[in-house]
Amino acid sequence: MYKILLADDEGIVIEGLTYIIKKHFGDQCIIEHANTGRSVIETAYRMNPDIVIMDIQMPGINGIEAMKEIRKFNSTTQFIVMSAYDKFIYAQEAIHLGVIEYLTKPVNHNKLVEVLQRAMDEIDRQFHKRSDELMIREKLEIVTPIIEHNLIYAALLGEDISTLGNNLCQLLGIEEQYGMMMVLELGDSLDKGNLTNPIGTSVKGQQLYNTIRECIKLEFHCVVGALMVNKIPIFVPRKDPELDYEERNSIIEKSRRMIKELTSRIDIQCKIGIGSVVPLHKIYDSYKEAINAEKTSKSRVAHVKDLPIGCHYEENYPVHIENSLFEAIEKGDIEQTKLQGNLFFDWMMEYHYEKEMDVKLKVIEFVLWAEKIAFLNGGMTYYFQYRSGYLETILEIKQYDKLRSWFIDKLVEACKNINTKKEERTSSVIERAKKYIEENFKKDISLDDVSKYVDISPYYFSKLFKEEVGENFVEYLTKLRIERGKALLKQKDISIKQVGIEAGYSDPNYFSRIFKRYVGVTPTEYREMI
């Protein structure tokens, strides 16, 4: 039904318009009318019309001013202006107000019907647009929590959430390069700073999850993870890498409000731990801080910076260089390892040149740390005497330039070991897989069979195989079978059926279809060609 308001001070005009509308649109329309500017505004406010047919020269408030007032509370009404005055200034004002047609009295019957139909079409278009938007919004309400949960899981697995496939941050509209983690813990009651009955609360928390998520979202622009036992991880994106004192207090106060709102709406007690702001690729570190803060503190809200936990450094210690160095080693980035290693050595020379033994101790510490990363990440075998001679070598070095060289060489060596061992392991896995496929291609083997043989999960093996071989497992197996078939077809005494069986296809028709797809001709045609 279209709600139409007729605004004119002439009764005969109202009657004429009503007759035309009912004749052409019948029961599709609800019609009301008003004969003064003020009554037009009041009626429009009450009935919220879809279409207003407005006379400019209304008693009291004129039509232009009436339309302006209606526009304040209804942005979608379709205005059709009728006037005995063909004045340019009126037409200008009408266009500015979004009037779809400016008609001069007396109005042509057919023209009026055409304009009304156009207005109705526009109303229908807007209705369908709003309906589509609501449908999309409804779907997003279902999909968004799933994407948020995936982002949180990735963060807790230590992945760089800003570079994930299909970029989960982009899907959620997150443009910030930094963030912090918060952990909300649920319990039946708070006993000496500890929440009771975590398992029982987890069941209750699952039932009330949507309410809890809503309360969190009211206070923070954030990503909310799934309930894990009785804890909910929360990721809060930030533009700035630092959180000053005032901002920290603000976050704590928001957390207090959130807990107060939660406890007033559901019969559950809460605590929350807050980690520090970190780059996205290190968000797991912030999560560990949040967990630690929540466990350590007896308060309902605890920020890691307020507690005597974690490691603190002297004022000018280059912790950012240290972090960058070991990140580079873990990634196997030799150039960055050299750069950050030299920067750290430069810092020691600038601030601790006279403390030779302390410098040497730091060199040993970093080299051992780098080699531990190599052992853990590069698939190396650890030997107890692996570092035999390190201490003697360090003590014998008298010049800092030689110490620097030894330091950088050892860091680079650790870095290379990570790359080499990974490449060796990958190469070994793929070679074993290819050999297994070549020995068993006649059988009905699958990706799962091969991944089980090389003792790697199917998902990871599939990804690794494609990266190293350049094609997926099925393509590789099929090409191997086709090549075997082509070789056997040269032997005229072997039947096509037997060739298919020897190539790994028990069904001769399927063998023929696959052969033609890859070779371009059937096995019979191929035999005739050779």
Summary of the structure (lengths in Angstrom):
residues: 530
radius of gyration: 37.5
end to end distance: 76.6
largest distance: 113.4
contacts: 1575
relative contact order: 0.04
helix: 62%
strand: 12%
